[in-house]
Amino acid sequence: MTDFRGRRIVLLGLARQGTALTRFFVAAGARVTISDAAPAERLTTELERLGELPVELVLGGHPLELLDDCELLCLSGGVPAQLPIVQAAIERQIPLSNDGLLTLQVASERRLGPIVAITGSSGKTTTTTLVGEM
């Protein structure tokens, strides 16, 4: 199984997905840095959700220095792949991921049974319900 202990993970975006990914990586022993383009004043609810989790916060932008010892860059939903930091990560061959890909990876590594991955911007709830009924 993928071992995240001690690995430096950078998450872009602190919405619900970013918070969930942060909790996952902290529980897995990773060193987590969260970067959000918004300043702290606009993220009070999100920062409260993090509680006392041991994370580094870089708010108000995504400086390229975040990639210096980054081993995995995770994008929250809505974070565009066209951002300069994402393009720089691609150039440096830093792996990219998100919550959906990580869920699929962890589930497949644990071999908990058949996996059906449902993605897209419309129809996921209906499709998931139909698959569940099958």
C-alpha positions in Angstrom: 0.0 0.0 0.0 1.1 3.5 -0.7 3.1 4.8 2.3 2.7 8.5 3.0 4.6 8.6 6.3 7.1 11.4 6.3 6.4 12.4 2.7 5.8 16.1 1.9 2.4 16.6 0.3 1.2 20.0 -1.0 -2.5 20.6 -1.3 -3.9 23.4 -3.4 -7.3 24.6 -2.2 -8.8 24.5 1.2 -12.5 23.8 0.4 -14.2 20.7 1.7 -12.0 18.4 -0.5 -8.9 20.1 0.7 -9.9 19.6 4.3 -10.7 15.9 3.8 -7.4 15.3 2.0 -5.6 17.1 4.8 -7.2 14.8 7.4 -6.3 11.7 5.3 -2.7 12.7 4.8 -2.1 13.8 8.4 -3.6 10.5 9.6 -1.2 8.7 7.2 1.8 10.5 8.7 2.5 12.8 5.9 4.0 16.3 6.2 1.2 18.5 4.8 1.3 22.0 3.4 -1.9 23.6 2.3 -1.9 26.5 -0.1 -4.9 28.6 -1.0 -5.1 31.6 -3.2 -7.5 33.3 -0.7 -6.2 35.2 2.3 -6.8 33.9 5.9 -9.6 36.4 6.4 -11.7 34.7 3.7 -11.0 31.2 5.0 -12.1 31.4 8.6 -14.6 28.5 8.4 -12.2 26.3 6.5 -9.4 27.0 9.0 -11.7 26.2 11.9 -12.4 22.8 10.3 -8.7 22.0 10.4 -8.7 22.4 14.1 -5.3 21.7 15.6 -4.0 19.5 12.7 -0.2 19.9 12.3 -0.1 21.5 8.9 1.8 24.3 7.3 -0.4 27.0 5.7 0.6 29.2 2.8 -2.3 31.6 2.1 -2.9 34.3 -0.4 -1.2 32.6 -3.4 0.7 29.6 -4.6 4.5 30.4 -4.6 6.6 28.0 -6.7 8.9 27.4 -3.7 6.2 25.0 -2.4 7.4 22.5 -5.0 11.0 22.5 -3.7 10.7 19.3 -1.6 7.1 18.3 -2.7 6.6 14.6 -3.4 2.9 14.9 -4.4 0.7 17.8 -5.4 -3.0 17.4 -4.8 -5.6 19.7 -6.4 -8.9 20.3 -4.7 -12.0 20.5 -6.9 -12.1 23.8 -8.9 -8.4 24.3 -8.8 -7.4 24.7 -12.5 -4.6 22.7 -13.9 -3.5 25.8 -15.8 -2.1 27.5 -12.7 1.6 28.2 -12.9 2.4 26.0 -9.9 0.6 23.1 -11.4 2.4 23.5 -14.7 5.7 23.8 -12.9 5.0 20.6 -11.0 4.3 18.9 -14.3 7.6 20.2 -15.7 9.4 18.9 -12.5 7.7 15.5 -12.9 6.0 15.9 -9.5 3.0 13.5 -9.4 -0.4 15.2 -9.4 -3.6 13.8 -7.7 -6.9 14.7 -6.2 -9.4 13.1 -3.7 -11.1 11.0 -6.3 -7.8 9.4 -7.6 -6.5 8.8 -4.1 -9.8 7.1 -3.1 -9.5 4.9 -6.1 -5.9 4.1 -5.4 -6.3 3.3 -1.7 -9.4 1.1 -2.4 -7.7 -0.8 -5.2 -4.6 -1.4 -3.1 -6.7 -2.8 -0.2 -8.7 -5.0 -2.7 -11.9 -4.6 -0.9 -13.9 -5.9 -3.8 -14.9 -4.7 -7.3 -14.4 -1.0 -8.0 -16.7 1.1 -10.0 -15.5 4.7 -10.5 -18.1 7.3 -11.5 -16.8 10.7 -12.5 -18.1 13.7 -14.5 -19.8 16.9 -13.9 -23.4 15.8 -14.3 -25.3 12.6 -13.5 -23.1 11.1 -10.8 -25.8 10.7 -8.2 -28.2 9.0 -10.7 -25.5 6.7 -12.0 -24.3 5.8 -8.5 -27.8 5.0 -7.5 -28.3 2.8 -10.5 -25.0 1.0 -10.0 -25.9 0.4 -6.3 -29.3 -1.1 -7.3 -27.5 -3.5 -9.7 
